[in-house]
Amino acid sequence: KLATVYNVCDGNMLFDLAGGQRINLGSQSVITMGRMTTQKGQWHLIRAFKKVIQTQPQATLYLLGEGELEKEQQQLA
């Protein structure tokens, strides 16, 4: 099953903040954006995604954000 959860945001503003860089997303992309802190729990997603790429090796996970756990989560990924 698949569900898309839309989050209202200004795409043009995000593009400007990214310095005009675009990411070409495939149909098997997962994106999350938020502070990299204990409360957000991105490490759960990183660990779960390891199981996803075992059956869908072309899948890509994008973690967007900054915070106190950024380096730890990069190492885990």
All heavy atoms as a GROMACS GRO file, in nm:
protein
  602
    1LYS      N    1   0.085  -0.118   0.000
    1LYS     CA    2   0.000   0.000   0.000
    1LYS      C    3   0.088   0.123   0.000
    1LYS      O    4   0.197   0.121   0.055
    1LYS     CB    5  -0.090   0.000   0.122
    1LYS     CG    6  -0.189  -0.116   0.120
    1LYS     CD    7  -0.279  -0.109   0.240
    1LYS     CE    8  -0.377  -0.223   0.233
    1LYS     NZ    9  -0.469  -0.222   0.344
    2LEU      N   10   0.038   0.227  -0.059
    2LEU     CA   11   0.114   0.350  -0.071
    2LEU      C   12   0.023   0.467  -0.038
    2LEU      O   13  -0.094   0.469  -0.078
    2LEU     CB   14   0.167   0.365  -0.214
    2LEU     CG   15   0.240   0.492  -0.248
    2LEU    CD1   16   0.373   0.497  -0.175
    2LEU    CD2   17   0.262   0.501  -0.397
    3ALA      N   18   0.076   0.560   0.036
    3ALA     CA   19   0.001   0.681   0.067
    3ALA      C   20   0.093   0.801   0.050
    3ALA      O   21   0.210   0.794   0.083
    3ALA     CB   22  -0.052   0.676   0.209
    4THR      N   23   0.042   0.907  -0.004
    4THR     CA   24   0.116   1.032  -0.017
    4THR      C   25   0.058   1.130   0.083
    4THR      O   26  -0.062   1.153   0.083
    4THR     CB   27   0.105   1.088  -0.160
    4THR    OG1   28   0.157   0.992  -0.252
    4THR    CG2   29   0.182   1.218  -0.172
    5VAL      N   30   0.143   1.184   0.167
    5VAL     CA   31   0.100   1.283   0.264
    5VAL      C   32   0.157   1.417   0.219
    5VAL      O   33   0.278   1.435   0.217
    5VAL     CB   34   0.152   1.248   0.406
    5VAL    CG1   35   0.108   1.353   0.506
    5VAL    CG2   36   0.105   1.109   0.446
    6TYR      N   37   0.071   1.505   0.179
    6TYR     CA   38   0.114   1.634   0.129
    6TYR      C   39   0.136   1.731   0.244
    6TYR      O   40   0.060   1.736   0.339
    6TYR     CB   41   0.011   1.692   0.032
    6TYR     CG   42  -0.003   1.609  -0.093
    6TYR    CD1   43  -0.104   1.517  -0.107
    6TYR    CD2   44   0.092   1.620  -0.195
    6TYR    CE1   45  -0.115   1.439  -0.221
    6TYR    CE2   46   0.082   1.542  -0.310
    6TYR     CZ   47  -0.022   1.452  -0.322
    6TYR     OH   48  -0.032   1.376  -0.434
    7ASN      N   49   0.244   1.805   0.234
    7ASN     CA   50   0.277   1.906   0.333
    7ASN      C   51   0.286   2.038   0.258
    7ASN      O   52   0.363   2.050   0.165
    7ASN     CB   53   0.411   1.873   0.400
    7ASN     CG   54   0.440   1.960   0.518
    7ASN    OD1   55   0.361   2.046   0.553
    7ASN    ND2   56   0.552   1.937   0.582
    8VAL      N   57   0.206   2.131   0.298
    8VAL     CA   58   0.203   2.259   0.228
    8VAL      C   59   0.335   2.331   0.246
    8VAL      O   60   0.382   2.352   0.358
    8VAL     CB   61   0.087   2.347   0.280
    8VAL    CG1   62   0.086   2.480   0.210
    8VAL    CG2   63  -0.045   2.275   0.262
    9CYS      N   64   0.400   2.364   0.136
    9CYS     CA   65   0.524   2.442   0.142
    9CYS      C   66   0.538   2.520   0.012
    9CYS      O   67   0.474   2.490  -0.088
    9CYS     CB   68   0.646   2.352   0.164
    9CYS     SG   69   0.682   2.243   0.027
   10ASP      N   70   0.621   2.618   0.015
   10ASP     CA   71   0.646   2.703  -0.100
   10ASP      C   72   0.766   2.645  -0.176
   10ASP      O   73   0.881   2.663  -0.136
   10ASP     CB   74   0.673   2.845  -0.054
   10ASP     CG   75   0.694   2.943  -0.169
   10ASP    OD1   76   0.725   2.898  -0.282
   10ASP    OD2   77   0.679   3.064  -0.146
   11GLY      N   78   0.741   2.572  -0.283
   11GLY     CA   79   0.847   2.508  -0.360
   11GLY      C   80   0.949   2.605  -0.416
   11GLY      O   81   1.068   2.576  -0.418
   12ASN      N   82   0.904   2.720  -0.461
   12ASN     CA   83   0.997   2.820  -0.514
   12ASN      C   84   1.090   2.873  -0.406
   12ASN      O   85   1.209   2.894  -0.428
   12ASN     CB   86   0.921   2.935  -0.580
   12ASN     CG   87   0.853   2.893  -0.708
   12ASN    OD1   88   0.903   2.806  -0.779
   12ASN    ND2   89   0.737   2.950  -0.735
   13MET      N   90   1.037   2.891  -0.285
   13MET     CA   91   1.119   2.938  -0.175
   13MET      C   92   1.226   2.832  -0.141
   13MET      O   93   1.343   2.865  -0.122
   13MET     CB   94   1.036   2.965  -0.051
   13MET     CG   95   1.118   3.010   0.070
   13MET     SD   96   1.027   3.008   0.226
   13MET     CE   97   1.007   2.834   0.252
   14LEU      N   98   1.186   2.705  -0.137
   14LEU     CA   99   1.283   2.598  -0.108
   14LEU      C  100   1.390   2.590  -0.215
   14LEU      O  101   1.508   2.569  -0.185
   14LEU     CB  102   1.211   2.464  -0.094
   14LEU     CG  103   1.115   2.451   0.023
   14LEU    CD1  104   1.044   2.318   0.018
   14LEU    CD2  105   1.186   2.471   0.154
   15PHE      N  106   1.351   2.608  -0.340
   15PHE     CA  107   1.447   2.607  -0.450
   15PHE      C  108   1.548   2.720  -0.433
   15PHE      O  109   1.668   2.701  -0.449
   15PHE     CB  110   1.373   2.620  -0.583
   15PHE     CG  111   1.462   2.619  -0.704
   15PHE    CD1  112   1.528   2.504  -0.743
   15PHE    CD2  113   1.480   2.734  -0.778
   15PHE    CE1  114   1.610   2.503  -0.854
   15PHE    CE2  115   1.561   2.734  -0.890
   15PHE     CZ  116   1.627   2.618  -0.928
   16ASP      N  117   1.500   2.837  -0.398
   16ASP     CA  118   1.590   2.952  -0.375
   16ASP      C  119   1.684   2.925  -0.257
   16ASP      O  120   1.804   2.954  -0.264
   16ASP     CB  121   1.511   3.079  -0.348
   16ASP     CG  122   1.437   3.129  -0.473
   16ASP    OD1  123   1.476   3.088  -0.585
   16ASP    OD2  124   1.340   3.206  -0.457
   17LEU      N  125   1.632   2.868  -0.150
   17LEU     CA  126   1.715   2.838  -0.032
   17LEU      C  127   1.820   2.731  -0.063
   17LEU      O  128   1.926   2.728  -0.002
   17LEU     CB  129   1.627   2.792   0.085
   17LEU     CG  130   1.541   2.900   0.150
   17LEU    CD1  131   1.445   2.837   0.251
   17LEU    CD2  132   1.627   3.006   0.217
   18ALA      N  133   1.790   2.645  -0.158
   18ALA     CA  134   1.884   2.539  -0.197
   18ALA      C  135   1.989   2.591  -0.295
   18ALA      O  136   2.067   2.514  -0.349
   18ALA     CB  137   1.809   2.421  -0.257
   19GLY      N  138   1.989   2.719  -0.321
   19GLY     CA  139   2.086   2.776  -0.413
   19GLY      C  140   2.062   2.736  -0.557
   19GLY      O  141   2.153   2.731  -0.638
   20GLY      N  142   1.937   2.704  -0.590
   20GLY     CA  143   1.904   2.668  -0.727
   20GLY      C  144   1.934   2.524  -0.762
   20GLY      O  145   1.926   2.486  -0.878
   21GLN      N  146   1.968   2.442  -0.665
   21GLN     CA  147   1.998   2.302  -0.691
   21GLN      C  148   1.869   2.220  -0.688
   21GLN      O  149   1.782   2.242  -0.606
   21GLN     CB  150   2.095   2.246  -0.588
   21GLN     CG  151   2.229   2.313  -0.588
   21GLN     CD  152   2.320   2.258  -0.479
   21GLN    OE1  153   2.281   2.175  -0.401
   21GLN    NE2  154   2.442   2.306  -0.478
   22ARG      N  155   1.860   2.128  -0.778
   22ARG     CA  156   1.744   2.038  -0.783
   22ARG      C  157   1.792   1.894  -0.768
   22ARG      O  158   1.900   1.858  -0.811
   22ARG     CB  159   1.668   2.050  -0.914
   22ARG     CG  160   1.595   2.180  -0.929
   22ARG     CD  161   1.490   2.170  -1.039
   22ARG     NE  162   1.428   2.297  -1.062
   22ARG     CZ  163   1.318   2.339  -1.001
   22ARG    NH1  164   1.261   2.263  -0.912
   22ARG    NH2  165   1.266   2.456  -1.027
   23ILE      N  166   1.709   1.811  -0.708
   23ILE     CA  167   1.735   1.668  -0.697
   23ILE      C  168   1.637   1.599  -0.790
   23ILE      O  169   1.516   1.623  -0.783
   23ILE     CB  170   1.714   1.619  -0.553
   23ILE    CG1  171   1.810   1.688  -0.458
   23ILE    CG2  172   1.728   1.468  -0.544
   23ILE    CD1  173   1.783   1.658  -0.312
   24ASN      N  174   1.687   1.513  -0.877
   24ASN     CA  175   1.599   1.436  -0.964
   24ASN      C  176   1.552   1.313  -0.886
   24ASN      O  177   1.628   1.221  -0.860
   24ASN     CB  178   1.671   1.393  -1.092
   24ASN     CG  179   1.703   1.511  -1.180
   24ASN    OD1  180   1.624   1.604  -1.188
   24ASN    ND2  181   1.817   1.510  -1.244
   25LEU      N  182   1.427   1.316  -0.848
   25LEU     CA  183   1.372   1.209  -0.766
   25LEU      C  184   1.315   1.100  -0.854
   25LEU      O  185   1.244   1.127  -0.950
   25LEU     CB  186   1.263   1.263  -0.674
   25LEU     CG  187   1.306   1.372  -0.577
   25LEU    CD1  188   1.186   1.425  -0.502
   25LEU    CD2  189   1.411   1.319  -0.482
   26GLY      N  190   1.346   0.978  -0.818
   26GLY     CA  191   1.286   0.865  -0.886
   26GLY      C  192   1.155   0.828  -0.819
   26GLY      O  193   1.115   0.888  -0.718
   27SER      N  194   1.090   0.730  -0.873
   27SER     CA  195   0.961   0.690  -0.817
   27SER      C  196   0.978   0.616  -0.685
   27SER      O  197   0.882   0.594  -0.614
   27SER     CB  198   0.886   0.601  -0.916
   27SER     OG  199   0.961   0.484  -0.942
   28GLN      N  200   1.102   0.580  -0.650
   28GLN     CA  201   1.125   0.506  -0.526
   28GLN      C  202   1.212   0.589  -0.432
   28GLN      O  203   1.312   0.542  -0.380
   28GLN     CB  204   1.187   0.372  -0.557
   28GLN     CG  205   1.099   0.293  -0.651
   28GLN     CD  206   1.111   0.145  -0.630
   28GLN    OE1  207   1.190   0.098  -0.552
   28GLN    NE2  208   1.031   0.072  -0.702
   29SER      N  209   1.172   0.712  -0.412
   29SER     CA  210   1.245   0.803  -0.325
   29SER      C  211   1.163   0.832  -0.200
   29SER      O  212   1.041   0.848  -0.207
   29SER     CB  213   1.274   0.935  -0.396
   29SER     OG  214   1.356   0.913  -0.508
   30VAL      N  215   1.232   0.838  -0.087
   30VAL     CA  216   1.169   0.877   0.038
   30VAL      C  217   1.245   0.999   0.088
   30VAL      O  218   1.367   0.999   0.094
   30VAL     CB  219   1.176   0.763   0.143
   30VAL    CG1  220   1.120   0.809   0.276
   30VAL    CG2  221   1.103   0.639   0.091
   31ILE      N  222   1.171   1.104   0.125
   31ILE     CA  223   1.233   1.228   0.171
   31ILE      C  224   1.174   1.263   0.308
   31ILE      O  225   1.053   1.254   0.328
   31ILE     CB  226   1.204   1.345   0.075
   31ILE    CG1  227   1.253   1.311  -0.065
   31ILE    CG2  228   1.269   1.473   0.125
   31ILE    CD1  229   1.207   1.410  -0.169
   32THR      N  230   1.262   1.301   0.398
   32THR     CA  231   1.216   1.352   0.526
   32THR      C  232   1.294   1.479   0.556
   32THR      O  233   1.410   1.491   0.518
   32THR     CB  234   1.233   1.249   0.640
   32THR    OG1  235   1.182   1.304   0.761
   32THR    CG2  236   1.378   1.209   0.659
   33MET      N  237   1.228   1.573   0.620
   33MET     CA  238   1.293   1.699   0.652
   33MET      C  239   1.256   1.738   0.795
   33MET      O  240   1.139   1.733   0.833
   33MET     CB  241   1.246   1.809   0.555
   33MET     CG  242   1.313   1.942   0.579
   33MET     SD  243   1.280   2.065   0.451
   33MET     CE  244   1.104   2.082   0.456
   34GLY      N  245   1.358   1.771   0.872
   34GLY     CA  246   1.332   1.814   1.009
   34GLY      C  247   1.462   1.825   1.086
   34GLY      O  248   1.568   1.783   1.040
   35ARG      N  249   1.452   1.881   1.205
   35ARG     CA  250   1.570   1.891   1.291
   35ARG      C  251   1.621   1.750   1.321
   35ARG      O  252   1.544   1.659   1.345
   35ARG     CB  253   1.533   1.957   1.424
   35ARG     CG  254   1.496   2.101   1.416
   35ARG     CD  255   1.471   2.159   1.556
   35ARG     NE  256   1.419   2.064   1.654
   35ARG     CZ  257   1.290   2.038   1.675
   35ARG    NH1  258   1.198   2.101   1.604
   35ARG    NH2  259   1.252   1.954   1.768
   36MET      N  260   1.752   1.735   1.323
   36MET     CA  261   1.810   1.606   1.356
   36MET      C  262   1.837   1.603   1.506
   36MET      O  263   1.947   1.631   1.552
   36MET     CB  264   1.936   1.582   1.274
   36MET     CG  265   1.902   1.568   1.127
   36MET     SD  266   2.039   1.509   1.032
   36MET     CE  267   1.964   1.506   0.870
   37THR      N  268   1.730   1.574   1.579
   37THR     CA  269   1.734   1.571   1.725
   37THR      C  270   1.668   1.442   1.773
   37THR      O  271   1.602   1.371   1.696
   37THR     CB  272   1.660   1.691   1.786
   37THR    OG1  273   1.523   1.685   1.746
   37THR    CG2  274   1.720   1.823   1.743
   38THR      N  275   1.685   1.414   1.899
   38THR     CA  276   1.628   1.292   1.958
   38THR      C  277   1.477   1.284   1.936
   38THR      O  278   1.424   1.179   1.903
   38THR     CB  279   1.658   1.289   2.109
   38THR    OG1  280   1.800   1.294   2.127
   38THR    CG2  281   1.604   1.163   2.173
   39GLN      N  282   1.408   1.397   1.949
   39GLN     CA  283   1.262   1.397   1.938
   39GLN      C  284   1.213   1.351   1.801
   39GLN      O  285   1.105   1.296   1.789
   39GLN     CB  286   1.205   1.538   1.966
   39GLN     CG  287   1.228   1.588   2.106
   39GLN     CD  288   1.361   1.660   2.121
   39GLN    OE1  289   1.449   1.653   2.035
   39GLN    NE2  290   1.377   1.729   2.232
   40LYS      N  291   1.290   1.376   1.697
   40LYS     CA  292   1.247   1.343   1.561
   40LYS      C  293   1.267   1.196   1.527
   40LYS      O  294   1.195   1.140   1.446
   40LYS     CB  295   1.319   1.430   1.458
   40LYS     CG  296   1.290   1.578   1.472
   40LYS     CD  297   1.145   1.608   1.444
   40LYS     CE  298   1.119   1.757   1.451
   40LYS     NZ  299   0.983   1.792   1.417
   41GLY      N  300   1.368   1.130   1.586
   41GLY     CA  301   1.386   0.986   1.571
   41GLY      C  302   1.417   0.938   1.430
   41GLY      O  303   1.373   0.830   1.391
   42GLN      N  304   1.493   1.015   1.353
   42GLN     CA  305   1.524   0.972   1.216
   42GLN      C  306   1.599   0.839   1.211
   42GLN      O  307   1.595   0.771   1.110
   42GLN     CB  308   1.606   1.079   1.142
   42GLN     CG  309   1.528   1.202   1.104
   42GLN     CD  310   1.552   1.317   1.198
   42GLN    OE1  311   1.590   1.299   1.313
   42GLN    NE2  312   1.528   1.439   1.151
   43TRP      N  313   1.668   0.803   1.319
   43TRP     CA  314   1.742   0.677   1.317
   43TRP      C  315   1.650   0.558   1.294
   43TRP      O  316   1.690   0.459   1.236
   43TRP     CB  317   1.824   0.658   1.445
   43TRP     CG  318   1.742   0.643   1.569
   43TRP    CD1  319   1.691   0.527   1.619
   43TRP    CD2  320   1.700   0.746   1.655
   43TRP    NE1  321   1.619   0.552   1.733
   43TRP    CE2  322   1.623   0.687   1.759
   43TRP    CE3  323   1.719   0.883   1.658
   43TRP    CZ2  324   1.566   0.761   1.861
   43TRP    CZ3  325   1.662   0.955   1.761
   43TRP    CH2  326   1.587   0.894   1.860
   44HIS      N  327   1.523   0.569   1.334
   44HIS     CA  328   1.427   0.461   1.306
   44HIS      C  329   1.409   0.444   1.155
   44HIS      O  330   1.405   0.332   1.104
   44HIS     CB  331   1.292   0.491   1.370
   44HIS     CG  332   1.294   0.497   1.519
   44HIS    ND1  333   1.325   0.389   1.599
   44HIS    CD2  334   1.269   0.600   1.603
   44HIS    CE1  335   1.318   0.424   1.726
   44HIS    NE2  336   1.285   0.552   1.732
   45LEU      N  337   1.398   0.555   1.086
   45LEU     CA  338   1.380   0.553   0.941
   45LEU      C  339   1.505   0.498   0.873
   45LEU      O  340   1.495   0.417   0.780
   45LEU     CB  341   1.348   0.693   0.889
   45LEU     CG  342   1.327   0.707   0.738
   45LEU    CD1  343   1.216   0.615   0.689
   45LEU    CD2  344   1.296   0.851   0.703
   46ILE      N  345   1.623   0.538   0.919
   46ILE     CA  346   1.747   0.488   0.859
   46ILE      C  347   1.756   0.337   0.874
   46ILE      O  348   1.787   0.265   0.779
   46ILE     CB  349   1.869   0.558   0.924
   46ILE    CG1  350   1.869   0.707   0.890
   46ILE    CG2  351   1.999   0.492   0.877
   46ILE    CD1  352   1.969   0.789   0.972
   47ARG      N  353   1.727   0.287   0.992
   47ARG     CA  354   1.733   0.141   1.016
   47ARG      C  355   1.627   0.067   0.935
   47ARG      O  356   1.653  -0.039   0.880
   47ARG     CB  357   1.717   0.113   1.165
   47ARG     CG  358   1.839   0.155   1.244
   47ARG     CD  359   1.826   0.117   1.390
   47ARG     NE  360   1.947   0.153   1.460
   47ARG     CZ  361   1.950   0.214   1.576
   47ARG    NH1  362   1.838   0.243   1.639
   47ARG    NH2  363   2.065   0.245   1.633
   48ALA      N  364   1.508   0.122   0.927
   48ALA     CA  365   1.402   0.058   0.849
   48ALA      C  366   1.436   0.059   0.701
   48ALA      O  367   1.408  -0.037   0.629
   48ALA     CB  368   1.269   0.129   0.874
   49PHE      N  369   1.499   0.167   0.656
   49PHE     CA  370   1.531   0.177   0.513
   49PHE      C  371   1.634   0.073   0.470
   49PHE      O  372   1.637   0.032   0.355
   49PHE     CB  373   1.578   0.319   0.478
   49PHE     CG  374   1.554   0.354   0.335
   49PHE    CD1  375   1.427   0.387   0.292
   49PHE    CD2  376   1.656   0.352   0.242
   49PHE    CE1  377   1.403   0.417   0.159
   49PHE    CE2  378   1.634   0.383   0.110
   49PHE     CZ  379   1.506   0.416   0.068
   50LYS      N  380   1.716   0.028   0.564
   50LYS     CA  381   1.810  -0.079   0.533
   50LYS      C  382   1.735  -0.203   0.483
   50LYS      O  383   1.779  -0.270   0.389
   50LYS     CB  384   1.892  -0.114   0.657
   50LYS     CG  385   1.993  -0.223   0.634
   50LYS     CD  386   2.073  -0.253   0.759
   50LYS     CE  387   2.170  -0.365   0.733
   50LYS     NZ  388   2.249  -0.399   0.853
   51LYS      N  389   1.620  -0.229   0.541
   51LYS     CA  390   1.538  -0.343   0.498
   51LYS      C  391   1.474  -0.316   0.362
   51LYS      O  392   1.458  -0.406   0.281
   51LYS     CB  393   1.432  -0.374   0.602
   51LYS     CG  394   1.491  -0.423   0.732
   51LYS     CD  395   1.385  -0.454   0.834
   51LYS     CE  396   1.452  -0.503   0.962
   51LYS     NZ  397   1.354  -0.543   1.063
   52VAL      N  398   1.438  -0.192   0.337
   52VAL     CA  399   1.377  -0.156   0.208
   52VAL      C  400   1.474  -0.182   0.094
   52VAL      O  401   1.439  -0.242  -0.007
   52VAL     CB  402   1.332  -0.008   0.207
   52VAL    CG1  403   1.291   0.036   0.068
   52VAL    CG2  404   1.220   0.014   0.307
   53ILE      N  405   1.601  -0.138   0.109
   53ILE     CA  406   1.694  -0.152  -0.003
   53ILE      C  407   1.737  -0.296  -0.027
   53ILE      O  408   1.793  -0.327  -0.132
   53ILE     CB  409   1.818  -0.060   0.013
   53ILE    CG1  410   1.895  -0.090   0.140
   53ILE    CG2  411   1.778   0.085   0.007
   53ILE    CD1  412   2.026  -0.014   0.151
   54GLN      N  413   1.708  -0.386   0.066
   54GLN     CA  414   1.735  -0.527   0.041
   54GLN      C  415   1.645  -0.582  -0.069
   54GLN      O  416   1.685  -0.669  -0.146
   54GLN     CB  417   1.718  -0.609   0.170
   54GLN     CG  418   1.827  -0.580   0.271
   54GLN     CD  419   1.802  -0.647   0.405
   54GLN    OE1  420   1.697  -0.704   0.430
   54GLN    NE2  421   1.901  -0.638   0.492
   55THR      N  422   1.523  -0.530  -0.078
   55THR     CA  423   1.431  -0.576  -0.182
   55THR      C  424   1.413  -0.474  -0.294
   55THR      O  425   1.368  -0.508  -0.402
   55THR     CB  426   1.292  -0.608  -0.122
   55THR    OG1  427   1.240  -0.491  -0.059
   55THR    CG2  428   1.303  -0.721  -0.021
   56GLN      N  429   1.447  -0.348  -0.267
   56GLN     CA  430   1.434  -0.240  -0.366
   56GLN      C  431   1.565  -0.163  -0.372
   56GLN      O  432   1.574  -0.050  -0.324
   56GLN     CB  433   1.319  -0.146  -0.328
   56GLN     CG  434   1.186  -0.211  -0.311
   56GLN     CD  435   1.132  -0.268  -0.441
   56GLN    OE1  436   1.152  -0.211  -0.547
   56GLN    NE2  437   1.067  -0.381  -0.434
   57PRO      N  438   1.672  -0.222  -0.430
   57PRO     CA  439   1.804  -0.158  -0.425
   57PRO      C  440   1.811  -0.022  -0.494
   57PRO      O  441   1.902   0.056  -0.466
   57PRO     CB  442   1.896  -0.259  -0.493
   57PRO     CG  443   1.807  -0.351  -0.567
   57PRO     CD  444   1.674  -0.349  -0.500
   58GLN      N  445   1.717   0.012  -0.579
   58GLN     CA  446   1.718   0.141  -0.647
   58GLN      C  447   1.653   0.250  -0.562
   58GLN      O  448   1.656   0.367  -0.598
   58GLN     CB  449   1.648   0.132  -0.783
   58GLN     CG  450   1.499   0.106  -0.777
   58GLN     CD  451   1.460  -0.039  -0.754
   58GLN    OE1  452   1.541  -0.123  -0.719
   58GLN    NE2  453   1.333  -0.069  -0.772
   59ALA      N  454   1.598   0.215  -0.447
   59ALA     CA  455   1.533   0.313  -0.360
   59ALA      C  456   1.637   0.407  -0.299
   59ALA      O  457   1.750   0.369  -0.275
   59ALA     CB  458   1.455   0.241  -0.250
   60THR      N  459   1.595   0.530  -0.277
   60THR     CA  460   1.684   0.633  -0.223
   60THR      C  461   1.616   0.702  -0.106
   60THR      O  462   1.498   0.736  -0.114
   60THR     CB  463   1.718   0.737  -0.331
   60THR    OG1  464   1.770   0.670  -0.446
   60THR    CG2  465   1.821   0.836  -0.281
   61LEU      N  466   1.692   0.725  -0.001
   61LEU     CA  467   1.643   0.797   0.117
   61LEU      C  468   1.716   0.930   0.125
   61LEU      O  469   1.839   0.934   0.122
   61LEU     CB  470   1.669   0.715   0.244
   61LEU     CG  471   1.637   0.783   0.377
   61LEU    CD1  472   1.489   0.816   0.388
   61LEU    CD2  473   1.682   0.694   0.493
   62TYR      N  474   1.640   1.038   0.136
   62TYR     CA  475   1.697   1.171   0.153
   62TYR      C  476   1.658   1.222   0.291
   62TYR      O  477   1.540   1.228   0.324
   62TYR     CB  478   1.642   1.268   0.048
   62TYR     CG  479   1.682   1.234  -0.094
   62TYR    CD1  480   1.598   1.157  -0.175
   62TYR    CD2  481   1.802   1.278  -0.146
   62TYR    CE1  482   1.635   1.124  -0.304
   62TYR    CE2  483   1.839   1.246  -0.275
   62TYR     CZ  484   1.755   1.169  -0.354
   62TYR     OH  485   1.791   1.138  -0.482
   63LEU      N  486   1.758   1.258   0.369
   63LEU     CA  487   1.735   1.317   0.501
   63LEU      C  488   1.779   1.463   0.493
   63LEU      O  489   1.896   1.491   0.469
   63LEU     CB  490   1.818   1.246   0.609
   63LEU     CG  491   1.788   1.099   0.631
   63LEU    CD1  492   1.892   1.038   0.722
   63LEU    CD2  493   1.650   1.083   0.690
   64LEU      N  494   1.687   1.554   0.511
   64LEU     CA  495   1.716   1.696   0.502
   64LEU      C  496   1.702   1.759   0.639
   64LEU      O  497   1.600   1.739   0.707
   64LEU     CB  498   1.619   1.764   0.405
   64LEU     CG  499   1.608   1.701   0.265
   64LEU    CD1  500   1.501   1.772   0.185
   64LEU    CD2  501   1.741   1.702   0.195
   65GLY      N  502   1.803   1.830   0.681
   65GLY     CA  503   1.796   1.899   0.809
   65GLY      C  504   1.932   1.907   0.875
   65GLY      O  505   2.031   1.854   0.826
   66GLU      N  506   1.934   1.973   0.987
   66GLU     CA  507   2.056   1.990   1.066
   66GLU      C  508   2.019   1.971   1.211
   66GLU      O  509   1.903   1.982   1.248
   66GLU     CB  510   2.114   2.130   1.046
   66GLU     CG  511   2.158   2.161   0.906
   66GLU     CD  512   2.205   2.305   0.890
   66GLU    OE1  513   2.170   2.390   0.976
   66GLU    OE2  514   2.276   2.333   0.793
   67GLY      N  515   2.120   1.942   1.293
   67GLY     CA  516   2.093   1.931   1.435
   67GLY      C  517   2.202   1.855   1.507
   67GLY      O  518   2.300   1.810   1.448
   68GLU      N  519   2.181   1.839   1.635
   68GLU     CA  520   2.282   1.781   1.722
   68GLU      C  521   2.316   1.636   1.688
   68GLU      O  522   2.425   1.589   1.720
   68GLU     CB  523   2.236   1.791   1.868
   68GLU     CG  524   2.106   1.716   1.892
   68GLU     CD  525   2.031   1.762   2.016
   68GLU    OE1  526   2.029   1.882   2.042
   68GLU    OE2  527   1.974   1.675   2.084
   69LEU      N  528   2.227   1.564   1.622
   69LEU     CA  529   2.252   1.423   1.588
   69LEU      C  530   2.293   1.401   1.442
   69LEU      O  531   2.297   1.288   1.395
   69LEU     CB  532   2.128   1.338   1.620
   69LEU     CG  533   2.085   1.336   1.766
   69LEU    CD1  534   1.961   1.251   1.783
   69LEU    CD2  535   2.197   1.285   1.854
   70GLU      N  536   2.322   1.508   1.372
   70GLU     CA  537   2.352   1.499   1.230
   70GLU      C  538   2.468   1.402   1.202
   70GLU      O  539   2.455   1.313   1.117
   70GLU     CB  540   2.384   1.637   1.174
   70GLU     CG  541   2.401   1.641   1.025
   70GLU     CD  542   2.416   1.784   0.973
   70GLU    OE1  543   2.399   1.880   1.050
   70GLU    OE2  544   2.445   1.797   0.854
   71LYS      N  545   2.578   1.416   1.270
   71LYS     CA  546   2.695   1.330   1.245
   71LYS      C  547   2.666   1.184   1.280
   71LYS      O  548   2.704   1.094   1.206
   71LYS     CB  549   2.816   1.380   1.321
   71LYS     CG  550   2.871   1.510   1.268
   71LYS     CD  551   2.996   1.552   1.341
   71LYS     CE  552   3.033   1.693   1.305
   71LYS     NZ  553   3.128   1.710   1.203
   72GLU      N  554   2.597   1.161   1.390
   72GLU     CA  555   2.563   1.025   1.431
   72GLU      C  556   2.473   0.958   1.327
   72GLU      O  557   2.490   0.840   1.294
   72GLU     CB  558   2.495   1.024   1.568
   72GLU     CG  559   2.586   1.059   1.683
   72GLU     CD  560   2.594   1.209   1.710
   72GLU    OE1  561   2.554   1.291   1.623
   72GLU    OE2  562   2.642   1.244   1.819
   73GLN      N  563   2.379   1.033   1.274
   73GLN     CA  564   2.288   0.976   1.175
   73GLN      C  565   2.359   0.951   1.042
   73GLN      O  566   2.329   0.854   0.973
   73GLN     CB  567   2.166   1.065   1.159
   73GLN     CG  568   2.081   1.060   1.285
   73GLN     CD  569   1.960   1.150   1.281
   73GLN    OE1  570   1.930   1.214   1.181
   73GLN    NE2  571   1.890   1.154   1.391
   74GLN      N  572   2.454   1.036   1.006
   74GLN     CA  573   2.534   1.012   0.886
   74GLN      C  574   2.613   0.883   0.902
   74GLN      O  575   2.621   0.803   0.809
   74GLN     CB  576   2.627   1.129   0.859
   74GLN     CG  577   2.557   1.252   0.807
   74GLN     CD  578   2.651   1.371   0.792
   74GLN    OE1  579   2.763   1.371   0.840
   74GLN    NE2  580   2.602   1.476   0.726
   75GLN      N  581   2.671   0.861   1.019
   75GLN     CA  582   2.747   0.740   1.044
   75GLN      C  583   2.656   0.618   1.038
   75GLN      O  584   2.694   0.514   0.983
   75GLN     CB  585   2.820   0.747   1.177
   75GLN     CG  586   2.932   0.848   1.178
   75GLN     CD  587   2.992   0.868   1.316
   75GLN    OE1  588   2.938   0.825   1.416
   75GLN    NE2  589   3.107   0.935   1.321
   76LEU      N  590   2.538   0.627   1.094
   76LEU     CA  591   2.443   0.516   1.090
   76LEU      C  592   2.402   0.484   0.948
   76LEU      O  593   2.396   0.367   0.910
   76LEU     CB  594   2.320   0.549   1.175
   76LEU     CG  595   2.211   0.441   1.182
   76LEU    CD1  596   2.267   0.312   1.240
   76LEU    CD2  597   2.094   0.492   1.264
   77ALA      N  598   2.379   0.588   0.869
   77ALA     CA  599   2.340   0.566   0.729
   77ALA      C  600   2.454   0.499   0.653
   77ALA      O  601   2.433   0.412   0.570
   77ALA     CB  602   2.304   0.700   0.664
   0.00000   0.00000   0.00000
